[in-house]
Amino acid sequence: MARTHDDHPGEQAASDPIRLLDIRETPLSVDEVFRAVGDDAAGGTALFVGTVRDHDGGQDVGALGYSCHPTAVEELRRVAEKVVANFPVRGLAAVHRVGELAVGDLAVVVAVSCAHRGEAFEACRTLIDDLKREVPIWKHQRFSDGTEEWVGAC
């Protein structure tokens, strides 16, 4: 009997693809997140790194801090589970930083591995977009002119 690529177990989602979810006060590692989603059946890995930039809305950012609600990790898991339910994910990882950050610091690192690149890109985009929209993490920006603003997911 001929076997199609969809019949191969590597084409399906892994049994436990959520490998790393965390919110940390310590610097983030792209290498750690990339290694977490490694899978021999994955032909594509998409990784997104969000960094602190020196401006927002036409203003110079002088300082920036992130804070989160105590349920943030639980909400992050809910978002990750939704991505896994909608895409054939082999590995998924997401880590967000809280505390005071400097321009250039890594604020968030997410990665998804799938059998094919298109699925990996779509799943990674969904993961970061839903994380930013639904996980209760807030950014407090202080601008060089003395003004400030809070930006939040919820």
CYANA upper distance limits for C-alpha pairs under 8 A (distance plus 0.5 A):
  3 ARG  CA      7 ASP  CA      6.78
  3 ARG  CA      8 HIS  CA      8.42
  4 THR  CA      8 HIS  CA      7.88
  5 HIS  CA     11 GLU  CA      7.45
  6 ASP  CA     11 GLU  CA      6.20
  6 ASP  CA     12 GLN  CA      8.05
  7 ASP  CA     11 GLU  CA      7.80
  8 HIS  CA     12 GLN  CA      8.03
 10 GLY  CA     14 ALA  CA      8.20
 10 GLY  CA     41 ALA  CA      5.39
 10 GLY  CA     42 ALA  CA      7.85
 10 GLY  CA     90 ARG  CA      8.50
 10 GLY  CA    115 ALA  CA      7.07
 11 GLU  CA     41 ALA  CA      8.02
 11 GLU  CA     88 PRO  CA      7.64
 11 GLU  CA    114 CYS  CA      8.42
 11 GLU  CA    115 ALA  CA      6.12
 12 GLN  CA     88 PRO  CA      5.81
 12 GLN  CA     89 VAL  CA      7.98
 12 GLN  CA     90 ARG  CA      8.22
 12 GLN  CA    115 ALA  CA      8.40
 13 ALA  CA     17 PRO  CA      7.67
 13 ALA  CA     84 VAL  CA      7.99
 13 ALA  CA     87 PHE  CA      7.85
 13 ALA  CA     88 PRO  CA      4.56
 13 ALA  CA     89 VAL  CA      5.19
 13 ALA  CA     90 ARG  CA      5.79
 13 ALA  CA    114 CYS  CA      8.22
 14 ALA  CA     88 PRO  CA      8.04
 14 ALA  CA     89 VAL  CA      6.88
 14 ALA  CA     90 ARG  CA      5.23
 14 ALA  CA     91 GLY  CA      7.73
 16 ASP  CA     91 GLY  CA      8.44
 17 PRO  CA     37 VAL  CA      8.42
 17 PRO  CA     84 VAL  CA      7.84
 17 PRO  CA     89 VAL  CA      6.76
 17 PRO  CA     90 ARG  CA      5.74
 17 PRO  CA     91 GLY  CA      4.84
 17 PRO  CA     92 LEU  CA      6.28
 18 ILE  CA     80 ALA  CA      7.67
 18 ILE  CA     81 GLU  CA      8.24
 18 ILE  CA     84 VAL  CA      8.38
 18 ILE  CA     91 GLY  CA      6.45
 18 ILE  CA     92 LEU  CA      5.36
 18 ILE  CA     93 ALA  CA      6.82
 19 ARG  CA     36 ALA  CA      6.43
 19 ARG  CA     37 VAL  CA      7.15
 19 ARG  CA     91 GLY  CA      6.84
 19 ARG  CA     92 LEU  CA      6.29
 19 ARG  CA     93 ALA  CA      6.17
 20 LEU  CA     33 VAL  CA      7.91
 20 LEU  CA     36 ALA  CA      7.03
 20 LEU  CA     92 LEU  CA      7.44
 20 LEU  CA     93 ALA  CA      5.03
 20 LEU  CA     94 ALA  CA      6.71
 20 LEU  CA     95 VAL  CA      7.95
 21 LEU  CA     73 VAL  CA      7.78
 21 LEU  CA     76 LEU  CA      7.70
 21 LEU  CA     77 ARG  CA      7.50
 21 LEU  CA     93 ALA  CA      6.25
 21 LEU  CA     94 ALA  CA      5.50
 21 LEU  CA     95 VAL  CA      6.16
 22 ASP  CA     73 VAL  CA      6.91
 22 ASP  CA     94 ALA  CA      7.14
 22 ASP  CA     95 VAL  CA      5.30
 22 ASP  CA     96 HIS  CA      7.05
 23 ILE  CA     72 ALA  CA      8.36
 23 ILE  CA     73 VAL  CA      7.16
 23 ILE  CA     95 VAL  CA      6.12
 23 ILE  CA     96 HIS  CA      5.30
 23 ILE  CA     97 ARG  CA      6.13
 23 ILE  CA     98 VAL  CA      7.35
 24 ARG  CA     28 LEU  CA      8.36
 24 ARG  CA     95 VAL  CA      7.84
 24 ARG  CA     96 HIS  CA      6.83
 24 ARG  CA     97 ARG  CA      5.37
 24 ARG  CA     98 VAL  CA      6.39
 25 GLU  CA     97 ARG  CA      6.14
 25 GLU  CA     98 VAL  CA      5.54
 25 GLU  CA     99 GLY  CA      6.16
 26 THR  CA     97 ARG  CA      7.46
 26 THR  CA     98 VAL  CA      8.49
 27 PRO  CA     97 ARG  CA      7.65
 27 PRO  CA    105 ASP  CA      8.22
 27 PRO  CA    106 LEU  CA      7.60
 28 LEU  CA     95 VAL  CA      7.85
 28 LEU  CA     96 HIS  CA      8.23
 28 LEU  CA     97 ARG  CA      7.51
 28 LEU  CA    106 LEU  CA      6.68
 28 LEU  CA    107 ALA  CA      8.05
 28 LEU  CA    108 VAL  CA      8.05
 28 LEU  CA    109 VAL  CA      7.88
 29 SER  CA     33 VAL  CA      7.09
 29 SER  CA    109 VAL  CA      8.29
 30 VAL  CA     34 PHE  CA      6.58
 30 VAL  CA     49 VAL  CA      8.10
 30 VAL  CA    109 VAL  CA      7.03
 31 ASP  CA     35 ARG  CA      6.51
 32 GLU  CA     36 ALA  CA      6.65
 33 VAL  CA     37 VAL  CA      7.25
 33 VAL  CA     93 ALA  CA      6.44
 33 VAL  CA     94 ALA  CA      7.66
 33 VAL  CA     95 VAL  CA      8.21
 33 VAL  CA    109 VAL  CA      7.47
 33 VAL  CA    110 VAL  CA      7.38
 33 VAL  CA    111 ALA  CA      7.08
 34 PHE  CA     38 GLY  CA      7.22
 34 PHE  CA     47 LEU  CA      7.84
 34 PHE  CA    111 ALA  CA      7.02
 36 ALA  CA     91 GLY  CA      7.76
 36 ALA  CA     92 LEU  CA      8.01
 36 ALA  CA     93 ALA  CA      7.00
 37 VAL  CA     45 THR  CA      8.32
 37 VAL  CA     90 ARG  CA      7.81
 37 VAL  CA     91 GLY  CA      4.72
 37 VAL  CA     92 LEU  CA      5.98
 37 VAL  CA     93 ALA  CA      6.85
 37 VAL  CA    111 ALA  CA      7.31
 37 VAL  CA    112 VAL  CA      6.83
 37 VAL  CA    113 SER  CA      6.41
 38 GLY  CA     42 ALA  CA      7.90
 38 GLY  CA     91 GLY  CA      7.12
 38 GLY  CA    113 SER  CA      7.54
 39 ASP  CA     90 ARG  CA      7.01
 39 ASP  CA     91 GLY  CA      7.33
 39 ASP  CA    113 SER  CA      7.88
 41 ALA  CA     90 ARG  CA      7.86
 41 ALA  CA    114 CYS  CA      8.16
 41 ALA  CA    115 ALA  CA      6.48
 42 ALA  CA     90 ARG  CA      6.89
 42 ALA  CA    113 SER  CA      6.23
 42 ALA  CA    114 CYS  CA      5.35
 42 ALA  CA    115 ALA  CA      4.71
 42 ALA  CA    116 HIS  CA      7.39
 43 GLY  CA    113 SER  CA      8.07
 43 GLY  CA    114 CYS  CA      6.90
 43 GLY  CA    115 ALA  CA      5.19
 43 GLY  CA    116 HIS  CA      5.69
 43 GLY  CA    117 ARG  CA      7.14
 44 GLY  CA    113 SER  CA      6.14
 44 GLY  CA    114 CYS  CA      6.05
 44 GLY  CA    115 ALA  CA      6.50
 44 GLY  CA    116 HIS  CA      5.55
 44 GLY  CA    117 ARG  CA      4.73
 44 GLY  CA    118 GLY  CA      8.34
 44 GLY  CA    120 ALA  CA      6.44
 45 THR  CA    111 ALA  CA      7.42
 45 THR  CA    112 VAL  CA      6.15
 45 THR  CA    113 SER  CA      4.67
 45 THR  CA    114 CYS  CA      6.98
 45 THR  CA    117 ARG  CA      7.15
 45 THR  CA    120 ALA  CA      6.24
 45 THR  CA    121 PHE  CA      8.16
 46 ALA  CA    111 ALA  CA      6.05
 46 ALA  CA    112 VAL  CA      5.97
 46 ALA  CA    113 SER  CA      6.90
 46 ALA  CA    117 ARG  CA      7.95
 46 ALA  CA    120 ALA  CA      5.93
 46 ALA  CA    121 PHE  CA      5.92
 46 ALA  CA    124 CYS  CA      6.56
 47 LEU  CA    109 VAL  CA      7.81
 47 LEU  CA    110 VAL  CA      6.24
 47 LEU  CA    111 ALA  CA      4.68
 47 LEU  CA    112 VAL  CA      7.09
 47 LEU  CA    124 CYS  CA      7.38
 48 PHE  CA    108 VAL  CA      8.47
 48 PHE  CA    109 VAL  CA      6.26
 48 PHE  CA    110 VAL  CA      5.84
 48 PHE  CA    111 ALA  CA      6.78
 48 PHE  CA    124 CYS  CA      7.85
 48 PHE  CA    128 ILE  CA      8.16
 49 VAL  CA    106 LEU  CA      7.38
 49 VAL  CA    107 ALA  CA      8.16
 49 VAL  CA    108 VAL  CA      6.35
 49 VAL  CA    109 VAL  CA      5.09
 49 VAL  CA    110 VAL  CA      7.18
 50 GLY  CA    106 LEU  CA      6.45
 50 GLY  CA    107 ALA  CA      5.97
 50 GLY  CA    108 VAL  CA      5.51
 50 GLY  CA    109 VAL  CA      6.86
 51 THR  CA    103 VAL  CA      8.08
 51 THR  CA    104 GLY  CA      6.14
 51 THR  CA    105 ASP  CA      6.04
 51 THR  CA    106 LEU  CA      4.97
 51 THR  CA    107 ALA  CA      5.76
 51 THR  CA    108 VAL  CA      7.60
 52 VAL  CA     64 LEU  CA      8.48
 52 VAL  CA    101 LEU  CA      7.88
 52 VAL  CA    102 ALA  CA      7.23
 52 VAL  CA    103 VAL  CA      5.36
 52 VAL  CA    104 GLY  CA      5.59
 52 VAL  CA    105 ASP  CA      6.06
 52 VAL  CA    106 LEU  CA      7.03
 52 VAL  CA    107 ALA  CA      6.92
 53 ARG  CA     61 VAL  CA      8.06
 53 ARG  CA    103 VAL  CA      5.88
 53 ARG  CA    104 GLY  CA      6.70
 54 ASP  CA     60 ASP  CA      6.35
 54 ASP  CA     61 VAL  CA      5.55
 54 ASP  CA     62 GLY  CA      7.81
 54 ASP  CA    103 VAL  CA      6.22
 55 HIS  CA     59 GLN  CA      5.87
 55 HIS  CA     60 ASP  CA      4.86
 55 HIS  CA     61 VAL  CA      5.35
 56 ASP  CA     60 ASP  CA      7.15
 56 ASP  CA     61 VAL  CA      7.19
 59 GLN  CA    143 PHE  CA      7.08
 59 GLN  CA    144 SER  CA      8.14
 60 ASP  CA    143 PHE  CA      6.12
 60 ASP  CA    144 SER  CA      6.14
 60 ASP  CA    145 ASP  CA      8.36
 61 VAL  CA    141 GLN  CA      7.17
 61 VAL  CA    142 ARG  CA      6.54
 61 VAL  CA    143 PHE  CA      4.92
 61 VAL  CA    144 SER  CA      6.41
 62 GLY  CA    141 GLN  CA      8.24
 62 GLY  CA    142 ARG  CA      6.19
 62 GLY  CA    143 PHE  CA      5.45
 62 GLY  CA    144 SER  CA      5.41
 63 ALA  CA    100 GLU  CA      8.23
 63 ALA  CA    101 LEU  CA      7.79
 63 ALA  CA    102 ALA  CA      7.13
 63 ALA  CA    103 VAL  CA      8.34
 63 ALA  CA    141 GLN  CA      6.63
 63 ALA  CA    142 ARG  CA      5.62
 63 ALA  CA    143 PHE  CA      7.31
 64 LEU  CA    100 GLU  CA      6.49
 64 LEU  CA    101 LEU  CA      6.22
 64 LEU  CA    102 ALA  CA      7.32
 64 LEU  CA    139 LYS  CA      7.47
 64 LEU  CA    140 HIS  CA      6.12
 64 LEU  CA    141 GLN  CA      5.11
 64 LEU  CA    142 ARG  CA      6.55
 65 GLY  CA     98 VAL  CA      7.32
 65 GLY  CA     99 GLY  CA      5.73
 65 GLY  CA    100 GLU  CA      4.72
 65 GLY  CA    101 LEU  CA      6.25
 65 GLY  CA    139 LYS  CA      6.28
 65 GLY  CA    140 HIS  CA      5.67
 65 GLY  CA    141 GLN  CA      7.18
 66 TYR  CA     97 ARG  CA      7.60
 66 TYR  CA     98 VAL  CA      5.00
 66 TYR  CA     99 GLY  CA      5.67
 66 TYR  CA    100 GLU  CA      7.10
 66 TYR  CA    101 LEU  CA      8.31
 66 TYR  CA    137 ILE  CA      7.28
 66 TYR  CA    138 TRP  CA      6.02
 66 TYR  CA    139 LYS  CA      5.05
 66 TYR  CA    140 HIS  CA      6.67
 67 SER  CA     98 VAL  CA      5.81
 67 SER  CA     99 GLY  CA      6.77
 67 SER  CA    137 ILE  CA      6.25
 67 SER  CA    138 TRP  CA      5.85
 67 SER  CA    139 LYS  CA      7.18
 68 CYS  CA     72 ALA  CA      6.68
 68 CYS  CA     98 VAL  CA      7.69
 68 CYS  CA    136 PRO  CA      6.21
 68 CYS  CA    137 ILE  CA      4.75
 68 CYS  CA    138 TRP  CA      6.51
 69 HIS  CA    136 PRO  CA      6.16
 69 HIS  CA    137 ILE  CA      7.13
 71 THR  CA     75 GLU  CA      6.74
 71 THR  CA    136 PRO  CA      8.10
 72 ALA  CA     76 LEU  CA      6.54
 72 ALA  CA    135 VAL  CA      6.22
 72 ALA  CA    136 PRO  CA      5.97
 72 ALA  CA    137 ILE  CA      7.39
 73 VAL  CA     77 ARG  CA      6.71
 74 GLU  CA     78 ARG  CA      6.85
 75 GLU  CA     79 VAL  CA      6.76
 75 GLU  CA    134 GLU  CA      7.86
 75 GLU  CA    135 VAL  CA      5.95
 75 GLU  CA    136 PRO  CA      8.08
 76 LEU  CA     80 ALA  CA      6.66
 76 LEU  CA    131 LEU  CA      7.06
 76 LEU  CA    135 VAL  CA      6.34
 77 ARG  CA     81 GLU  CA      6.52
 78 ARG  CA     82 LYS  CA      6.77
 79 VAL  CA     83 VAL  CA      6.95
 79 VAL  CA    127 LEU  CA      7.47
 79 VAL  CA    130 ASP  CA      7.00
 79 VAL  CA    131 LEU  CA      7.00
 79 VAL  CA    134 GLU  CA      8.14
 79 VAL  CA    135 VAL  CA      8.36
 80 ALA  CA     84 VAL  CA      6.75
 80 ALA  CA     92 LEU  CA      8.03
 80 ALA  CA    127 LEU  CA      7.16
 81 GLU  CA     85 ALA  CA      6.60
 82 LYS  CA     86 ASN  CA      6.84
 83 VAL  CA     87 PHE  CA      6.57
 83 VAL  CA     89 VAL  CA      8.48
 83 VAL  CA    123 ALA  CA      6.81
 83 VAL  CA    126 THR  CA      7.43
 83 VAL  CA    127 LEU  CA      6.83
 84 VAL  CA     88 PRO  CA      7.19
 84 VAL  CA     89 VAL  CA      6.18
 87 PHE  CA    119 GLU  CA      7.30
 87 PHE  CA    123 ALA  CA      6.76
 88 PRO  CA    114 CYS  CA      6.75
 88 PRO  CA    115 ALA  CA      8.17
 88 PRO  CA    119 GLU  CA      7.85
 89 VAL  CA    112 VAL  CA      7.30
 89 VAL  CA    113 SER  CA      6.53
 89 VAL  CA    114 CYS  CA      5.42
 89 VAL  CA    115 ALA  CA      8.31
 89 VAL  CA    120 ALA  CA      8.01
 89 VAL  CA    123 ALA  CA      8.20
 90 ARG  CA    112 VAL  CA      8.00
 90 ARG  CA    113 SER  CA      5.88
 90 ARG  CA    114 CYS  CA      5.54
 90 ARG  CA    115 ALA  CA      7.72
 91 GLY  CA    111 ALA  CA      8.45
 91 GLY  CA    112 VAL  CA      6.11
 91 GLY  CA    113 SER  CA      5.52
 91 GLY  CA    114 CYS  CA      7.57
 92 LEU  CA    110 VAL  CA      8.14
 92 LEU  CA    111 ALA  CA      6.27
 92 LEU  CA    112 VAL  CA      5.02
 92 LEU  CA    113 SER  CA      7.04
 93 ALA  CA    110 VAL  CA      6.05
 93 ALA  CA    111 ALA  CA      5.84
 93 ALA  CA    112 VAL  CA      7.11
 94 ALA  CA    108 VAL  CA      7.94
 94 ALA  CA    109 VAL  CA      6.32
 94 ALA  CA    110 VAL  CA      4.71
 94 ALA  CA    111 ALA  CA      7.04
 95 VAL  CA    108 VAL  CA      6.25
 95 VAL  CA    109 VAL  CA      5.94
 95 VAL  CA    110 VAL  CA      6.88
 96 HIS  CA    107 ALA  CA      6.35
 96 HIS  CA    108 VAL  CA      4.82
 96 HIS  CA    109 VAL  CA      7.05
 97 ARG  CA    106 LEU  CA      8.02
 97 ARG  CA    107 ALA  CA      5.63
 97 ARG  CA    108 VAL  CA      6.66
 98 VAL  CA    107 ALA  CA      8.19
101 LEU  CA    105 ASP  CA      6.60
101 LEU  CA    107 ALA  CA      8.25
110 VAL  CA    124 CYS  CA      7.63
110 VAL  CA    127 LEU  CA      8.06
110 VAL  CA    128 ILE  CA      7.33
111 ALA  CA    124 CYS  CA      6.58
112 VAL  CA    120 ALA  CA      6.21
112 VAL  CA    121 PHE  CA      8.35
112 VAL  CA    123 ALA  CA      7.11
112 VAL  CA    124 CYS  CA      5.95
113 SER  CA    120 ALA  CA      5.97
114 CYS  CA    119 GLU  CA      6.69
114 CYS  CA    120 ALA  CA      5.62
115 ALA  CA    119 GLU  CA      8.09
115 ALA  CA    120 ALA  CA      8.27
116 HIS  CA    120 ALA  CA      6.94
117 ARG  CA    121 PHE  CA      6.58
118 GLY  CA    122 GLU  CA      6.73
119 GLU  CA    123 ALA  CA      6.45
120 ALA  CA    124 CYS  CA      6.46
121 PHE  CA    125 ARG  CA      6.60
122 GLU  CA    126 THR  CA      6.65
123 ALA  CA    127 LEU  CA      6.55
124 CYS  CA    128 ILE  CA      6.79
125 ARG  CA    129 ASP  CA      6.51
126 THR  CA    130 ASP  CA      6.36
127 LEU  CA    131 LEU  CA      6.45
128 ILE  CA    132 LYS  CA      6.63
129 ASP  CA    133 ARG  CA      6.69
130 ASP  CA    134 GLU  CA      6.14
130 ASP  CA    135 VAL  CA      8.11
131 LEU  CA    135 VAL  CA      5.72
131 LEU  CA    153 ALA  CA      8.29
132 LYS  CA    137 ILE  CA      8.34
132 LYS  CA    153 ALA  CA      5.81
133 ARG  CA    153 ALA  CA      5.09
133 ARG  CA    154 CYS  CA      6.98
134 GLU  CA    153 ALA  CA      6.05
134 GLU  CA    154 CYS  CA      6.41
135 VAL  CA    153 ALA  CA      6.43
135 VAL  CA    154 CYS  CA      7.43
136 PRO  CA    152 GLY  CA      7.52
136 PRO  CA    153 ALA  CA      6.00
136 PRO  CA    154 CYS  CA      6.11
137 ILE  CA    152 GLY  CA      6.54
137 ILE  CA    153 ALA  CA      6.40
137 ILE  CA    154 CYS  CA      8.25
138 TRP  CA    150 TRP  CA      7.20
138 TRP  CA    151 VAL  CA      6.14
138 TRP  CA    152 GLY  CA      4.67
138 TRP  CA    153 ALA  CA      6.90
139 LYS  CA    150 TRP  CA      6.10
139 LYS  CA    151 VAL  CA      5.48
139 LYS  CA    152 GLY  CA      6.54
140 HIS  CA    148 GLU  CA      7.70
140 HIS  CA    149 GLU  CA      6.36
140 HIS  CA    150 TRP  CA      5.02
140 HIS  CA    151 VAL  CA      6.91
141 GLN  CA    148 GLU  CA      5.96
141 GLN  CA    149 GLU  CA      5.85
141 GLN  CA    150 TRP  CA      6.80
141 GLN  CA    151 VAL  CA      8.29
142 ARG  CA    146 GLY  CA      7.26
142 ARG  CA    147 THR  CA      6.60
142 ARG  CA    148 GLU  CA      4.80
142 ARG  CA    149 GLU  CA      7.19
143 PHE  CA    147 THR  CA      5.92
143 PHE  CA    148 GLU  CA      6.19
